[in-house]
Amino acid sequence: QVQLVESGGGVVEGGGSLRLSCEASESDFSVNRWGWARQAPGKQRELVAAIASGGRTIYGASVTGRFTISGDNAEKMVHLQMNNLKPEDTAVYCCYVDVAEGNMIRTYWGQGTQVTVSS
């Protein structure tokens, strides 16, 4: 059972930056993909960014050019650098990891960290 713990959330003014981090509780697992998703009140959860074990990245349309995801498979950590934050970025941000377990891919989620962007 992989447990993920996020850190780095908080309150920031519009135009500011935050860096989120997510660390796994153990290191003995094979990463298929890391990612971040967010959920704002009254809205569906949406993908923010993801990075495959080979380094390929994808971003949600609303954050492209402002957010950068980076992963450290050796240290079992993933980061999300968020620049030029906007009030609409306010949400709970959760990290996840897709782990190869035999012939299956299992997804583990963190509890989330709140990001609040003031106008």
MITOR-969265 format. One record per atom (N, C-alpha, C, O): residue number from 0; residue in three letters; atom name; x, y, z. Coordinates in nm, 4 decimals. Example, Ala and Ser with C-alpha at 12.3 -4.5 7.8 and 13.67 -1.06 7.14 Angstrom:
REM residues 2
ATOM  0  ALA  N  1.3190  -0.5690  0.7800
ATOM  0  ALA  CA  1.2300  -0.4500  0.7800
ATOM  0  ALA  C  1.3200  -0.3300  0.7800
ATOM  0  ALA  O  1.4236  -0.3319  0.8465
ATOM  1  SER  N  1.2850  -0.2250  0.7080
ATOM  1  SER  CA  1.3670  -0.1060  0.7140
ATOM  1  SER  C  1.2900  0.0030  0.7870
ATOM  1  SER  O  1.3409  0.1138  0.8039
REM end
This chain:
REM residues 119
ATOM  0  GLN  N  0.0838  -0.1182  0.0000
ATOM  0  GLN  CA  0.0000  0.0000  0.0000
ATOM  0  GLN  C  0.0887  0.1251  0.0000
ATOM  0  GLN  O  0.1649  0.1482  0.0939
ATOM  1  VAL  N  0.0780  0.2038  -0.1046
ATOM  1  VAL  CA  0.1565  0.3255  -0.1162
ATOM  1  VAL  C  0.0764  0.4410  -0.0590
ATOM  1  VAL  O  -0.0388  0.4622  -0.0971
ATOM  2  GLN  N  0.1355  0.5138  0.0299
ATOM  2  GLN  CA  0.0715  0.6342  0.0833
ATOM  2  GLN  C  0.1443  0.7566  0.0312
ATOM  2  GLN  O  0.2673  0.7599  0.0258
ATOM  3  LEU  N  0.0673  0.8567  -0.0069
ATOM  3  LEU  CA  0.1224  0.9800  -0.0621
ATOM  3  LEU  C  0.0875  1.0967  0.0284
ATOM  3  LEU  O  -0.0245  1.1064  0.0786
ATOM  4  VAL  N  0.1833  1.1845  0.0488
ATOM  4  VAL  CA  0.1609  1.3023  0.1330
ATOM  4  VAL  C  0.2011  1.4260  0.0541
ATOM  4  VAL  O  0.3146  1.4390  0.0083
ATOM  5  GLU  N  0.1038  1.5176  0.0395
ATOM  5  GLU  CA  0.1297  1.6425  -0.0315
ATOM  5  GLU  C  0.1699  1.7515  0.0659
ATOM  5  GLU  O  0.1357  1.7475  0.1841
ATOM  6  SER  N  0.2432  1.8489  0.0142
ATOM  6  SER  CA  0.2790  1.9672  0.0918
ATOM  6  SER  C  0.2955  2.0841  -0.0027
ATOM  6  SER  O  0.3077  2.0669  -0.1240
ATOM  7  GLY  N  0.2956  2.2039  0.0546
ATOM  7  GLY  CA  0.3220  2.3230  -0.0247
ATOM  7  GLY  C  0.2011  2.4075  -0.0571
ATOM  7  GLY  O  0.2153  2.5146  -0.1161
ATOM  8  GLY  N  0.0820  2.3621  -0.0201
ATOM  8  GLY  CA  -0.0352  2.4435  -0.0466
ATOM  8  GLY  C  -0.0390  2.5655  0.0431
ATOM  8  GLY  O  0.0406  2.5788  0.1361
ATOM  9  GLY  N  -0.1335  2.6550  0.0134
ATOM  9  GLY  CA  -0.1470  2.7743  0.0946
ATOM  9  GLY  C  -0.2280  2.8796  0.0245
ATOM  9  GLY  O  -0.2995  2.8524  -0.0720
ATOM  10  VAL  N  -0.2154  3.0013  0.0751
ATOM  10  VAL  CA  -0.2872  3.1158  0.0198
ATOM  10  VAL  C  -0.1871  3.2068  -0.0492
ATOM  10  VAL  O  -0.0824  3.2393  0.0068
ATOM  11  VAL  N  -0.2197  3.2475  -0.1702
ATOM  11  VAL  CA  -0.1300  3.3333  -0.2462
ATOM  11  VAL  C  -0.2129  3.4330  -0.3252
ATOM  11  VAL  O  -0.3270  3.4043  -0.3612
ATOM  12  GLU  N  -0.1574  3.5478  -0.3520
ATOM  12  GLU  CA  -0.2269  3.6477  -0.4333
ATOM  12  GLU  C  -0.2185  3.6098  -0.5812
ATOM  12  GLU  O  -0.1272  3.5396  -0.6248
ATOM  13  GLY  N  -0.3155  3.6580  -0.6556
ATOM  13  GLY  CA  -0.3127  3.6347  -0.7991
ATOM  13  GLY  C  -0.1812  3.6817  -0.8602
ATOM  13  GLY  O  -0.1297  3.7879  -0.8252
ATOM  14  GLY  N  -0.1276  3.6013  -0.9521
ATOM  14  GLY  CA  0.0017  3.6322  -1.0121
ATOM  14  GLY  C  0.1194  3.5711  -0.9384
ATOM  14  GLY  O  0.2321  3.5721  -0.9881
ATOM  15  GLY  N  0.0935  3.5185  -0.8217
ATOM  15  GLY  CA  0.1999  3.4591  -0.7420
ATOM  15  GLY  C  0.2299  3.3155  -0.7806
ATOM  15  GLY  O  0.1748  3.2624  -0.8771
ATOM  16  SER  N  0.3182  3.2535  -0.7034
ATOM  16  SER  CA  0.3627  3.1169  -0.7329
ATOM  16  SER  C  0.3574  3.0302  -0.6086
ATOM  16  SER  O  0.3697  3.0784  -0.4960
ATOM  17  LEU  N  0.3389  2.9021  -0.6314
ATOM  17  LEU  CA  0.3493  2.8016  -0.5275
ATOM  17  LEU  C  0.4143  2.6780  -0.5866
ATOM  17  LEU  O  0.4063  2.6532  -0.7069
ATOM  18  ARG  N  0.4788  2.6007  -0.4999
ATOM  18  ARG  CA  0.5381  2.4740  -0.5432
ATOM  18  ARG  C  0.4832  2.3638  -0.4538
ATOM  18  ARG  O  0.5070  2.3621  -0.3330
ATOM  19  LEU  N  0.4110  2.2738  -0.5138
ATOM  19  LEU  CA  0.3568  2.1587  -0.4422
ATOM  19  LEU  C  0.4516  2.0407  -0.4536
ATOM  19  LEU  O  0.5169  2.0209  -0.5560
ATOM  20  SER  N  0.4577  1.9635  -0.3473
ATOM  20  SER  CA  0.5383  1.8421  -0.3476
ATOM  20  SER  C  0.4545  1.7254  -0.2988
ATOM  20  SER  O  0.3596  1.7429  -0.2224
ATOM  21  CYS  N  0.4902  1.6080  -0.3434
ATOM  21  CYS  CA  0.4189  1.4859  -0.3048
ATOM  21  CYS  C  0.5240  1.3766  -0.2855
ATOM  21  CYS  O  0.6033  1.3480  -0.3752
ATOM  22  GLU  N  0.5227  1.3172  -0.1684
ATOM  22  GLU  CA  0.6225  1.2153  -0.1358
ATOM  22  GLU  C  0.5542  1.0847  -0.0999
ATOM  22  GLU  O  0.4541  1.0830  -0.0282
ATOM  23  ALA  N  0.6091  0.9761  -0.1503
ATOM  23  ALA  CA  0.5548  0.8441  -0.1197
ATOM  23  ALA  C  0.6126  0.7923  0.0117
ATOM  23  ALA  O  0.7255  0.8245  0.0487
ATOM  24  SER  N  0.5333  0.7118  0.0808
ATOM  24  SER  CA  0.5749  0.6587  0.2112
ATOM  24  SER  C  0.6762  0.5468  0.1991
ATOM  24  SER  O  0.7432  0.5136  0.2969
ATOM  25  GLU  N  0.6884  0.4891  0.0837
ATOM  25  GLU  CA  0.7856  0.3835  0.0627
ATOM  25  GLU  C  0.8463  0.3997  -0.0759
ATOM  25  GLU  O  0.7957  0.4766  -0.1577
ATOM  26  SER  N  0.9517  0.3292  -0.1016
ATOM  26  SER  CA  1.0223  0.3460  -0.2274
ATOM  26  SER  C  1.0266  0.2199  -0.3126
ATOM  26  SER  O  1.0761  0.2229  -0.4253
ATOM  27  ASP  N  0.9755  0.1099  -0.2599
ATOM  27  ASP  CA  0.9871  -0.0169  -0.3313
ATOM  27  ASP  C  0.8642  -0.0408  -0.4183
ATOM  27  ASP  O  0.7852  -0.1313  -0.3915
ATOM  28  PHE  N  0.8487  0.0390  -0.5201
ATOM  28  PHE  CA  0.7422  0.0167  -0.6167
ATOM  28  PHE  C  0.7844  0.0763  -0.7498
ATOM  28  PHE  O  0.8730  0.1615  -0.7564
ATOM  29  SER  N  0.7195  0.0299  -0.8557
ATOM  29  SER  CA  0.7530  0.0723  -0.9913
ATOM  29  SER  C  0.6527  0.1759  -1.0386
ATOM  29  SER  O  0.5329  0.1488  -1.0479
ATOM  30  VAL  N  0.7030  0.2945  -1.0684
ATOM  30  VAL  CA  0.6163  0.4050  -1.1109
ATOM  30  VAL  C  0.5864  0.3943  -1.2592
ATOM  30  VAL  O  0.6765  0.3821  -1.3422
ATOM  31  ASN  N  0.4586  0.3992  -1.2904
ATOM  31  ASN  CA  0.4162  0.4079  -1.4298
ATOM  31  ASN  C  0.3919  0.5531  -1.4677
ATOM  31  ASN  O  0.4305  0.5980  -1.5757
ATOM  32  ARG  N  0.3274  0.6257  -1.3773
ATOM  32  ARG  CA  0.2997  0.7660  -1.4030
ATOM  32  ARG  C  0.2678  0.8372  -1.2715
ATOM  32  ARG  O  0.2010  0.7816  -1.1843
ATOM  33  TRP  N  0.3164  0.9608  -1.2586
ATOM  33  TRP  CA  0.2776  1.0519  -1.1500
ATOM  33  TRP  C  0.1800  1.1556  -1.2068
ATOM  33  TRP  O  0.1793  1.1838  -1.3266
ATOM  34  GLY  N  0.0992  1.2104  -1.1189
ATOM  34  GLY  CA  0.0119  1.3166  -1.1668
ATOM  34  GLY  C  -0.0449  1.4008  -1.0552
ATOM  34  GLY  O  -0.0365  1.3665  -0.9372
ATOM  35  TRP  N  -0.1028  1.5116  -1.0957
ATOM  35  TRP  CA  -0.1760  1.6011  -1.0055
ATOM  35  TRP  C  -0.3138  1.6255  -1.0644
ATOM  35  TRP  O  -0.3294  1.6450  -1.1850
ATOM  36  ALA  N  -0.4121  1.6239  -0.9778
ATOM  36  ALA  CA  -0.5481  1.6597  -1.0160
ATOM  36  ALA  C  -0.5998  1.7591  -0.9134
ATOM  36  ALA  O  -0.5452  1.7697  -0.8035
ATOM  37  ARG  N  -0.7039  1.8313  -0.9487
ATOM  37  ARG  CA  -0.7601  1.9286  -0.8559
ATOM  37  ARG  C  -0.9109  1.9248  -0.8620
ATOM  37  ARG  O  -0.9710  1.8840  -0.9613
ATOM  38  GLN  N  -0.9706  1.9694  -0.7510
ATOM  38  GLN  CA  -1.1156  1.9770  -0.7451
ATOM  38  GLN  C  -1.1560  2.1010  -0.6691
ATOM  38  GLN  O  -1.1203  2.1197  -0.5528
ATOM  39  ALA  N  -1.2312  2.1851  -0.7372
ATOM  39  ALA  CA  -1.2844  2.3060  -0.6754
ATOM  39  ALA  C  -1.4263  2.2778  -0.6277
ATOM  39  ALA  O  -1.4916  2.1870  -0.6791
ATOM  40  PRO  N  -1.4750  2.3548  -0.5296
ATOM  40  PRO  CA  -1.6108  2.3324  -0.4787
ATOM  40  PRO  C  -1.7148  2.3383  -0.5898
ATOM  40  PRO  O  -1.7178  2.4332  -0.6681
ATOM  41  GLY  N  -1.7991  2.2372  -0.5961
ATOM  41  GLY  CA  -1.9056  2.2347  -0.6952
ATOM  41  GLY  C  -1.8621  2.1954  -0.8347
ATOM  41  GLY  O  -1.9424  2.1985  -0.9279
ATOM  42  LYS  N  -1.7355  2.1581  -0.8504
ATOM  42  LYS  CA  -1.6860  2.1208  -0.9823
ATOM  42  LYS  C  -1.6308  1.9786  -0.9796
ATOM  42  LYS  O  -1.5992  1.9233  -0.8742
ATOM  43  GLN  N  -1.6205  1.9224  -1.0979
ATOM  43  GLN  CA  -1.5633  1.7887  -1.1093
ATOM  43  GLN  C  -1.4114  1.7951  -1.0971
ATOM  43  GLN  O  -1.3486  1.8974  -1.1249
ATOM  44  ARG  N  -1.3550  1.6831  -1.0550
ATOM  44  ARG  CA  -1.2103  1.6751  -1.0479
ATOM  44  ARG  C  -1.1528  1.6806  -1.1892
ATOM  44  ARG  O  -1.2074  1.6205  -1.2817
ATOM  45  GLU  N  -1.0438  1.7522  -1.2048
ATOM  45  GLU  CA  -0.9826  1.7644  -1.3358
ATOM  45  GLU  C  -0.8331  1.7370  -1.3272
ATOM  45  GLU  O  -0.7680  1.7665  -1.2270
ATOM  46  LEU  N  -0.7805  1.6797  -1.4354
ATOM  46  LEU  CA  -0.6378  1.6562  -1.4429
ATOM  46  LEU  C  -0.5655  1.7886  -1.4595
ATOM  46  LEU  O  -0.6042  1.8717  -1.5417
ATOM  47  VAL  N  -0.4610  1.8078  -1.3813
ATOM  47  VAL  CA  -0.3784  1.9277  -1.3928
ATOM  47  VAL  C  -0.2545  1.8975  -1.4761
ATOM  47  VAL  O  -0.2249  1.9670  -1.5734
ATOM  48  ALA  N  -0.1828  1.7929  -1.4364
ATOM  48  ALA  CA  -0.0595  1.7567  -1.5069
ATOM  48  ALA  C  -0.0234  1.6143  -1.4717
ATOM  48  ALA  O  -0.0621  1.5629  -1.3667
ATOM  49  ALA  N  0.0514  1.5510  -1.5609
ATOM  49  ALA  CA  0.0992  1.4158  -1.5363
ATOM  49  ALA  C  0.2335  1.3978  -1.6045
ATOM  49  ALA  O  0.2649  1.4635  -1.7038
ATOM  50  ILE  N  0.3122  1.3067  -1.5480
ATOM  50  ILE  CA  0.4428  1.2774  -1.6061
ATOM  50  ILE  C  0.4637  1.1267  -1.6023
ATOM  50  ILE  O  0.4507  1.0631  -1.4977
ATOM  51  ALA  N  0.4963  1.0709  -1.7185
ATOM  51  ALA  CA  0.5196  0.9281  -1.7267
ATOM  51  ALA  C  0.6606  0.8953  -1.6781
ATOM  51  ALA  O  0.7452  0.9837  -1.6645
ATOM  52  SER  N  0.6840  0.7682  -1.6526
ATOM  52  SER  CA  0.8144  0.7282  -1.6002
ATOM  52  SER  C  0.9272  0.7627  -1.6966
ATOM  52  SER  O  1.0415  0.7812  -1.6548
ATOM  53  GLY  N  0.8953  0.7713  -1.8250
ATOM  53  GLY  CA  0.9972  0.8064  -1.9239
ATOM  53  GLY  C  1.0184  0.9557  -1.9389
ATOM  53  GLY  O  1.1078  0.9994  -2.0114
ATOM  54  GLY  N  0.9359  1.0345  -1.8699
ATOM  54  GLY  CA  0.9526  1.1792  -1.8709
ATOM  54  GLY  C  0.8519  1.2568  -1.9545
ATOM  54  GLY  O  0.8489  1.3797  -1.9489
ATOM  55  ARG  N  0.7696  1.1872  -2.0315
ATOM  55  ARG  CA  0.6694  1.2581  -2.1116
ATOM  55  ARG  C  0.5666  1.3223  -2.0188
ATOM  55  ARG  O  0.5215  1.2607  -1.9222
ATOM  56  THR  N  0.5299  1.4475  -2.0495
ATOM  56  THR  CA  0.4361  1.5220  -1.9661
ATOM  56  THR  C  0.3122  1.5612  -2.0444
ATOM  56  THR  O  0.3158  1.5779  -2.1663
ATOM  57  ILE  N  0.2027  1.5754  -1.9715
ATOM  57  ILE  CA  0.0800  1.6304  -2.0273
ATOM  57  ILE  C  0.0243  1.7301  -1.9277
ATOM  57  ILE  O  0.0453  1.7173  -1.8071
ATOM  58  TYR  N  -0.0472  1.8300  -1.9791
ATOM  58  TYR  CA  -0.1025  1.9353  -1.8945
ATOM  58  TYR  C  -0.2467  1.9626  -1.9339
ATOM  58  TYR  O  -0.2855  1.9481  -2.0498
ATOM  59  GLY  N  -0.3251  2.0025  -1.8339
ATOM  59  GLY  CA  -0.4588  2.0498  -1.8629
ATOM  59  GLY  C  -0.4510  2.1811  -1.9398
ATOM  59  GLY  O  -0.3557  2.2575  -1.9245
ATOM  60  ALA  N  -0.5507  2.2064  -2.0215
ATOM  60  ALA  CA  -0.5481  2.3244  -2.1077
ATOM  60  ALA  C  -0.5403  2.4536  -2.0269
ATOM  60  ALA  O  -0.4775  2.5500  -2.0709
ATOM  61  SER  N  -0.6026  2.4570  -1.9107
ATOM  61  SER  CA  -0.6086  2.5811  -1.8339
ATOM  61  SER  C  -0.4780  2.6142  -1.7621
ATOM  61  SER  O  -0.4616  2.7258  -1.7129
ATOM  62  VAL  N  -0.3852  2.5195  -1.7554
ATOM  62  VAL  CA  -0.2609  2.5442  -1.6820
ATOM  62  VAL  C  -0.1382  2.5399  -1.7722
ATOM  62  VAL  O  -0.0277  2.5705  -1.7273
ATOM  63  THR  N  -0.1556  2.5031  -1.8964
ATOM  63  THR  CA  -0.0421  2.4927  -1.9885
ATOM  63  THR  C  0.0291  2.6265  -1.9984
ATOM  63  THR  O  -0.0323  2.7312  -2.0191
ATOM  64  GLY  N  0.1605  2.6197  -1.9829
ATOM  64  GLY  CA  0.2420  2.7408  -1.9891
ATOM  64  GLY  C  0.2618  2.8075  -1.8548
ATOM  64  GLY  O  0.3465  2.8958  -1.8414
ATOM  65  ARG  N  0.1847  2.7666  -1.7547
ATOM  65  ARG  CA  0.1973  2.8264  -1.6209
ATOM  65  ARG  C  0.2467  2.7256  -1.5174
ATOM  65  ARG  O  0.3178  2.7622  -1.4238
ATOM  66  PHE  N  0.2095  2.5999  -1.5339
ATOM  66  PHE  CA  0.2462  2.4956  -1.4377
ATOM  66  PHE  C  0.3495  2.4022  -1.4992
ATOM  66  PHE  O  0.3502  2.3786  -1.6201
ATOM  67  THR  N  0.4368  2.3496  -1.4135
ATOM  67  THR  CA  0.5373  2.2528  -1.4583
ATOM  67  THR  C  0.5435  2.1372  -1.3602
ATOM  67  THR  O  0.5596  2.1573  -1.2398
ATOM  68  ILE  N  0.5306  2.0161  -1.4124
ATOM  68  ILE  CA  0.5397  1.8972  -1.3280
ATOM  68  ILE  C  0.6783  1.8359  -1.3449
ATOM  68  ILE  O  0.7335  1.8334  -1.4549
ATOM  69  SER  N  0.7331  1.7870  -1.2349
ATOM  69  SER  CA  0.8613  1.7178  -1.2396
ATOM  69  SER  C  0.8567  1.6012  -1.1424
ATOM  69  SER  O  0.7949  1.6102  -1.0363
ATOM  70  GLY  N  0.9211  1.4937  -1.1783
ATOM  70  GLY  CA  0.9180  1.3754  -1.0954
ATOM  70  GLY  C  1.0566  1.3223  -1.0671
ATOM  70  GLY  O  1.1485  1.3393  -1.1472
ATOM  71  ASP  N  1.0711  1.2581  -0.9534
ATOM  71  ASP  CA  1.1963  1.1945  -0.9152
ATOM  71  ASP  C  1.1624  1.0498  -0.8790
ATOM  71  ASP  O  1.1223  1.0203  -0.7664
ATOM  72  ASN  N  1.1789  0.9620  -0.9750
ATOM  72  ASN  CA  1.1401  0.8228  -0.9513
ATOM  72  ASN  C  1.2293  0.7547  -0.8484
ATOM  72  ASN  O  1.1851  0.6638  -0.7782
ATOM  73  ALA  N  1.3552  0.7985  -0.8389
ATOM  73  ALA  CA  1.4454  0.7386  -0.7406
ATOM  73  ALA  C  1.4031  0.7768  -0.5994
ATOM  73  ALA  O  1.4044  0.6938  -0.5085
ATOM  74  GLU  N  1.3660  0.9022  -0.5821
ATOM  74  GLU  CA  1.3246  0.9491  -0.4499
ATOM  74  GLU  C  1.1760  0.9306  -0.4260
ATOM  74  GLU  O  1.1275  0.9545  -0.3155
ATOM  75  LYS  N  1.1028  0.8881  -0.5290
ATOM  75  LYS  CA  0.9593  0.8663  -0.5203
ATOM  75  LYS  C  0.8895  0.9956  -0.4772
ATOM  75  LYS  O  0.8147  0.9985  -0.3794
ATOM  76  MET  N  0.9161  1.1016  -0.5528
ATOM  76  MET  CA  0.8536  1.2307  -0.5278
ATOM  76  MET  C  0.8109  1.2929  -0.6598
ATOM  76  MET  O  0.8668  1.2637  -0.7655
ATOM  77  VAL  N  0.7115  1.3784  -0.6512
ATOM  77  VAL  CA  0.6694  1.4557  -0.7663
ATOM  77  VAL  C  0.6397  1.5977  -0.7192
ATOM  77  VAL  O  0.5916  1.6189  -0.6079
ATOM  78  HIS  N  0.6690  1.6939  -0.8055
ATOM  78  HIS  CA  0.6493  1.8340  -0.7719
ATOM  78  HIS  C  0.5622  1.9004  -0.8782
ATOM  78  HIS  O  0.5555  1.8564  -0.9930
ATOM  79  LEU  N  0.4964  2.0070  -0.8363
ATOM  79  LEU  CA  0.4190  2.0875  -0.9298
ATOM  79  LEU  C  0.4516  2.2339  -0.9034
ATOM  79  LEU  O  0.4126  2.2898  -0.8009
ATOM  80  GLN  N  0.5225  2.2945  -0.9959
ATOM  80  GLN  CA  0.5537  2.4367  -0.9874
ATOM  80  GLN  C  0.4405  2.5136  -1.0532
ATOM  80  GLN  O  0.4108  2.4929  -1.1708
ATOM  81  MET  N  0.3781  2.6013  -0.9784
ATOM  81  MET  CA  0.2636  2.6769  -1.0287
ATOM  81  MET  C  0.2978  2.8244  -1.0300
ATOM  81  MET  O  0.3210  2.8840  -0.9248
ATOM  82  ASN  N  0.3011  2.8833  -1.1472
ATOM  82  ASN  CA  0.3326  3.0250  -1.1639
ATOM  82  ASN  C  0.2121  3.1001  -1.2184
ATOM  82  ASN  O  0.1200  3.0409  -1.2746
ATOM  83  ASN  N  0.2148  3.2299  -1.2007
ATOM  83  ASN  CA  0.1070  3.3158  -1.2504
ATOM  83  ASN  C  -0.0297  3.2598  -1.2099
ATOM  83  ASN  O  -0.1185  3.2414  -1.2931
ATOM  84  LEU  N  -0.0435  3.2343  -1.0833
ATOM  84  LEU  CA  -0.1676  3.1745  -1.0335
ATOM  84  LEU  C  -0.2856  3.2694  -1.0478
ATOM  84  LEU  O  -0.2714  3.3911  -1.0364
ATOM  85  LYS  N  -0.4014  3.2115  -1.0728
ATOM  85  LYS  CA  -0.5239  3.2876  -1.0924
ATOM  85  LYS  C  -0.6282  3.2412  -0.9900
ATOM  85  LYS  O  -0.6205  3.1285  -0.9410
ATOM  86  PRO  N  -0.7241  3.3259  -0.9578
ATOM  86  PRO  CA  -0.8280  3.2846  -0.8622
ATOM  86  PRO  C  -0.8975  3.1547  -0.9030
ATOM  86  PRO  O  -0.9384  3.0770  -0.8167
ATOM  87  GLU  N  -0.9113  3.1306  -1.0314
ATOM  87  GLU  CA  -0.9771  3.0074  -1.0772
ATOM  87  GLU  C  -0.8918  2.8823  -1.0555
ATOM  87  GLU  O  -0.9385  2.7709  -1.0791
ATOM  88  ASP  N  -0.7674  2.8998  -1.0109
ATOM  88  ASP  CA  -0.6834  2.7856  -0.9747
ATOM  88  ASP  C  -0.7123  2.7375  -0.8328
ATOM  88  ASP  O  -0.6602  2.6342  -0.7906
ATOM  89  THR  N  -0.7943  2.8111  -0.7596
ATOM  89  THR  CA  -0.8283  2.7725  -0.6235
ATOM  89  THR  C  -0.8973  2.6365  -0.6228
ATOM  89  THR  O  -0.9988  2.6167  -0.6896
ATOM  90  ALA  N  -0.8410  2.5433  -0.5466
ATOM  90  ALA  CA  -0.8940  2.4071  -0.5427
ATOM  90  ALA  C  -0.8131  2.3250  -0.4425
ATOM  90  ALA  O  -0.7111  2.3709  -0.3909
ATOM  91  VAL  N  -0.8595  2.2043  -0.4161
ATOM  91  VAL  CA  -0.7786  2.1051  -0.3449
ATOM  91  VAL  C  -0.7003  2.0278  -0.4504
ATOM  91  VAL  O  -0.7574  1.9733  -0.5447
ATOM  92  TYR  N  -0.5698  2.0243  -0.4327
ATOM  92  TYR  CA  -0.4818  1.9573  -0.5274
ATOM  92  TYR  C  -0.4372  1.8242  -0.4675
ATOM  92  TYR  O  -0.3872  1.8185  -0.3551
ATOM  93  CYS  N  -0.4559  1.7192  -0.5434
ATOM  93  CYS  CA  -0.4176  1.5853  -0.4999
ATOM  93  CYS  C  -0.3163  1.5255  -0.5972
ATOM  93  CYS  O  -0.3286  1.5396  -0.7189
ATOM  94  CYS  N  -0.2182  1.4600  -0.5417
ATOM  94  CYS  CA  -0.1255  1.3881  -0.6286
ATOM  94  CYS  C  -0.1692  1.2419  -0.6373
ATOM  94  CYS  O  -0.2407  1.1916  -0.5507
ATOM  95  TYR  N  -0.1258  1.1767  -0.7409
ATOM  95  TYR  CA  -0.1527  1.0343  -0.7555
ATOM  95  TYR  C  -0.0339  0.9679  -0.8233
ATOM  95  TYR  O  0.0485  1.0333  -0.8873
ATOM  96  VAL  N  -0.0275  0.8379  -0.8078
ATOM  96  VAL  CA  0.0760  0.7624  -0.8754
ATOM  96  VAL  C  0.0147  0.6327  -0.9278
ATOM  96  VAL  O  -0.0569  0.5628  -0.8560
ATOM  97  ASP  N  0.0435  0.6024  -1.0519
ATOM  97  ASP  CA  0.0041  0.4749  -1.1119
ATOM  97  ASP  C  0.1192  0.3781  -1.0936
ATOM  97  ASP  O  0.2300  0.4012  -1.1419
ATOM  98  VAL  N  0.0914  0.2690  -1.0229
ATOM  98  VAL  CA  0.1956  0.1725  -0.9876
ATOM  98  VAL  C  0.1735  0.0417  -1.0619
ATOM  98  VAL  O  0.0627  -0.0119  -1.0634
ATOM  99  ALA  N  0.2783  -0.0087  -1.1226
ATOM  99  ALA  CA  0.2699  -0.1384  -1.1892
ATOM  99  ALA  C  0.2767  -0.2473  -1.0833
ATOM  99  ALA  O  0.3745  -0.2570  -1.0091
ATOM  100  GLU  N  0.1713  -0.3298  -1.0765
ATOM  100  GLU  CA  0.1654  -0.4411  -0.9813
ATOM  100  GLU  C  0.1301  -0.5663  -1.0607
ATOM  100  GLU  O  0.0131  -0.5922  -1.0890
ATOM  101  GLY  N  0.2308  -0.6425  -1.0959
ATOM  101  GLY  CA  0.2089  -0.7600  -1.1792
ATOM  101  GLY  C  0.1582  -0.7173  -1.3151
ATOM  101  GLY  O  0.2232  -0.6388  -1.3841
ATOM  102  ASN  N  0.0414  -0.7688  -1.3548
ATOM  102  ASN  CA  -0.0182  -0.7324  -1.4826
ATOM  102  ASN  C  -0.1153  -0.6151  -1.4713
ATOM  102  ASN  O  -0.1847  -0.5815  -1.5673
ATOM  103  MET  N  -0.1196  -0.5538  -1.3546
ATOM  103  MET  CA  -0.2161  -0.4469  -1.3321
ATOM  103  MET  C  -0.1463  -0.3150  -1.3065
ATOM  103  MET  O  -0.0289  -0.3098  -1.2698
ATOM  104  ILE  N  -0.2233  -0.2070  -1.3272
ATOM  104  ILE  CA  -0.1813  -0.0732  -1.2882
ATOM  104  ILE  C  -0.2780  -0.0282  -1.1800
ATOM  104  ILE  O  -0.3990  -0.0231  -1.2023
ATOM  105  ARG  N  -0.2257  0.0038  -1.0646
ATOM  105  ARG  CA  -0.3090  0.0505  -0.9544
ATOM  105  ARG  C  -0.2754  0.1956  -0.9253
ATOM  105  ARG  O  -0.1591  0.2360  -0.9270
ATOM  106  THR  N  -0.3797  0.2731  -0.8984
ATOM  106  THR  CA  -0.3621  0.4160  -0.8719
ATOM  106  THR  C  -0.3786  0.4439  -0.7233
ATOM  106  THR  O  -0.4751  0.4009  -0.6600
ATOM  107  TYR  N  -0.2826  0.5163  -0.6700
ATOM  107  TYR  CA  -0.2878  0.5603  -0.5302
ATOM  107  TYR  C  -0.2983  0.7121  -0.5265
ATOM  107  TYR  O  -0.2364  0.7825  -0.6063
ATOM  108  TRP  N  -0.3785  0.7611  -0.4315
ATOM  108  TRP  CA  -0.4040  0.9045  -0.4199
ATOM  108  TRP  C  -0.3598  0.9573  -0.2839
ATOM  108  TRP  O  -0.3659  0.8874  -0.1828
ATOM  109  GLY  N  -0.3152  1.0823  -0.2846
ATOM  109  GLY  CA  -0.2905  1.1517  -0.1601
ATOM  109  GLY  C  -0.4179  1.2151  -0.1086
ATOM  109  GLY  O  -0.5212  1.2117  -0.1754
ATOM  110  GLN  N  -0.4107  1.2732  0.0109
ATOM  110  GLN  CA  -0.5283  1.3342  0.0740
ATOM  110  GLN  C  -0.5595  1.4721  0.0177
ATOM  110  GLN  O  -0.6734  1.5185  0.0246
ATOM  111  GLY  N  -0.4592  1.5367  -0.0374
ATOM  111  GLY  CA  -0.4820  1.6668  -0.0975
ATOM  111  GLY  C  -0.4286  1.7814  -0.0138
ATOM  111  GLY  O  -0.4136  1.7708  0.1079
ATOM  112  THR  N  -0.4004  1.8916  -0.0825
ATOM  112  THR  CA  -0.3574  2.0144  -0.0166
ATOM  112  THR  C  -0.4330  2.1314  -0.0784
ATOM  112  THR  O  -0.4504  2.1381  -0.2001
ATOM  113  GLN  N  -0.4772  2.2230  0.0063
ATOM  113  GLN  CA  -0.5593  2.3349  -0.0403
ATOM  113  GLN  C  -0.4718  2.4449  -0.0988
ATOM  113  GLN  O  -0.3713  2.4850  -0.0400
ATOM  114  VAL  N  -0.5118  2.4918  -0.2143
ATOM  114  VAL  CA  -0.4497  2.6087  -0.2765
ATOM  114  VAL  C  -0.5589  2.7142  -0.2933
ATOM  114  VAL  O  -0.6628  2.6884  -0.3541
ATOM  115  THR  N  -0.5343  2.8318  -0.2393
ATOM  115  THR  CA  -0.6297  2.9411  -0.2490
ATOM  115  THR  C  -0.5595  3.0614  -0.3098
ATOM  115  THR  O  -0.4569  3.1073  -0.2595
ATOM  116  VAL  N  -0.6161  3.1115  -0.4185
ATOM  116  VAL  CA  -0.5579  3.2265  -0.4877
ATOM  116  VAL  C  -0.6540  3.3435  -0.4746
ATOM  116  VAL  O  -0.7684  3.3357  -0.5193
ATOM  117  SER  N  -0.6086  3.4503  -0.4143
ATOM  117  SER  CA  -0.6932  3.5669  -0.3937
ATOM  117  SER  C  -0.6800  3.6627  -0.5121
ATOM  117  SER  O  -0.5763  3.6706  -0.5779
ATOM  118  SER  N  -0.7884  3.7343  -0.5361
ATOM  118  SER  CA  -0.7866  3.8280  -0.6494
ATOM  118  SER  C  -0.7354  3.9644  -0.6060
ATOM  118  SER  O  -0.7269  4.0561  -0.6877
REM end
